[in-house]
């Protein structure tokens, strides 16, 4: 456990921008992956329409997951610029899309 900081909360480790981006990507994937998978399952099973408000809710969750990953990147590395934060969100999005493409190719 880290020593308490000025506000009484534990100090976060200062990471390099690359390390922070990796952790930010993982943080984004925690939110983005389940939302994307659940959305796709509901649309494929025709439980919801692709244009329904529920699909929009999942889309918003995916965007918020990317924002959470970018926030984690900036929070973990004071040296990281906004491009590192955007990179972590984009990398999480690309990973989810790549997995989706592979699953579609396997299913036929």
C-alpha positions, 0 to 999 in steps of 0.5 A: 500500500502506498503512503497517503498523499496530501489529500489522505488518499494513497499516492498513485505510482508515476508511470511512463506514458507507455505503461500508463497507456497499457493500463488505460487500455485495460481499464477501457476494455473492462467497460468496452468489451462487455458492453460491445459483446452484450450489444452485439448479442442482443442485436444478433438475437433480434431482441432489440433493433439496431436503431433502438434506444437500448443500442444507443445506450450501449454505444454511449457505454462504449464511448464512456469506457474509452473516456475512462481509459484515457482518464486512467492514462492521464491520471497514472502518468503526469508526463502523458499528453492527450495523444497517449490518452486518445491512443489508449481509447483507440487501442481498446476500440481496435481490440474489441473490433478485431475480436468481433471481426474474428468471431464473425469470420469464424461463425461464417 
